[in-house]
């Protein structure tokens, strides 16, 4: 497949949209780049892009702690409330 064909598919599947505010953000779990991931989510929250953030992610690769727990703890360390009223 040519690079142009791949770009066409990517443009079709992931069209560019301007950022817009929402009531709820979704953050899907990861074990890679957690600090950068959380810092970006925290910055978006501080900028008012969402009021609440739903964090997901389970136990992976034999880890005792779920991804959501690791990410959630880091977000709280950065200053996000654990639970919003």
N, C-alpha and C positions, 0 to 999 in steps of 0.2 A: 504494500500500500504506500502511496506517495505521501510525502509530508503535507502536500496541499490537500489531499483527500482526508488525512487525519485532522487537519485544521478545520476543514469544512464540517466534519462530524462534530468536533469539539464546539465549534461556533453554534451549531444547531442544538446540541444537547445542553450547552451551558451558555445561554445568551447573556449578554451584559445588561444588568439592570442597575439603575442608580440606587445607592443605599437609601433605605427608608426606615423610619422608626416603627417598632412593633411593641405590643404588650408583653410578648413572650419570646425569648430566645431559646434555641435548642443547641446544646453543646454535646457532641457525640464523643464518647470515650476514646482515649489513646494512651499509649505508653511511650510515645515518641515526642520529644520536644514539649513536655508538659508545661515547663515554666513559660516558654514563649506562647504557647497555646492559651494559658491562663492569663498572662499579661495582656494579650490581645483582647480576650473576652472581657477582662476587667476594664480596659480602656474603652471598649464599646459601651459598657454599662455606665461608666463615668460620663461618657459623651451623650447619654440619654437615648441610646439606640433601642433599649428594651428596659422594662421595669423588672421583670422576673426572668430567671435563667433556669431552665431544666437541664440538669446534667445527667447523662447516661453512661453506662459502661460497667461491665462485670469483671469477674476475676478472670485473668488471662495468663497463659504460659506458667501455670503453677504458682502464681502470685497469691498471697493470702488476702491482700487488700484489693477491693474492686477499684477499677479505674475511676468510677464516679466518686468514690470516697477520697482518693488521692487528689483528684482535680478539685473537688469541693473544699477540701482542707486548704489547698493552696489559694483558692479564690477568697476564702475567709481570711487567710493571712494577708492577702493583698488589700482587704478592707471591705469586701462584699459581705452583706449580712447572710447568715446561714439560712434564715427563713424570713421572708418578707411578710409583713402583716397583710 
